[in-house]
Amino acid sequence: MDSVQKVTLTICGTDYIITTDEAPGYMQELGMQVDARIRNLMNSNNRTSLVMAAVMTAIMQADEAKKAAQTADNLRKQLKTFFDDNNRSRSETDNLRREVARLKHEKEELERKLAAR
């Protein structure tokens, strides 16, 4: 785990000091993404204030995070289904191998009995 450190992010001309245990480069990247989104919203409509653009950016980020979490949950469910199916198939394969071995043994016994006659 990284140590806690302070990282300065500049968003729309204002510096924000963030205390984090994330890598500074990672935090800078996030800050640049937030800055770009807010600026794009403000540039798309000259009546959009910084606060309005920040709130809209937060809503968009929250939406993306929620959808990503739902996608991750769906993938986990699909993987669980896959693993369950795989385990069931392995069990069936093991059962069929035992049945094949039993039938081979039975066949050999019958062949011995026929040969003994």
Stockholm file with secondary structure:
# STOCKHOLM 1.0

chainA/1-117         MDSVQKVTLTICGTDYIITTDEAPGYMQELGMQVDARIRNLMNSNNRTSLVMAAVMTAIMQADEAKKAAQTADNLRKQLKTFFDDNNRSRSETDNLRREVARLKHEKEELERKLAAR
#=GR chainA/1-117 SS CCCCEEEEEEETTEEEEEEESSCHHHHHHHHHHHHHHHHHHHHHCTTCCHHHHHHHHHHHHHHHHHHHHHHHHHHHHHHHHHHHHHHHHHHHHHHHHHHHHHHHHHHHHHHHHHHHC
#=GC SS_cons         CCCCEEEEEEETTEEEEEEESSCHHHHHHHHHHHHHHHHHHHHHCTTCCHHHHHHHHHHHHHHHHHHHHHHHHHHHHHHHHHHHHHHHHHHHHHHHHHHHHHHHHHHHHHHHHHHHC
//
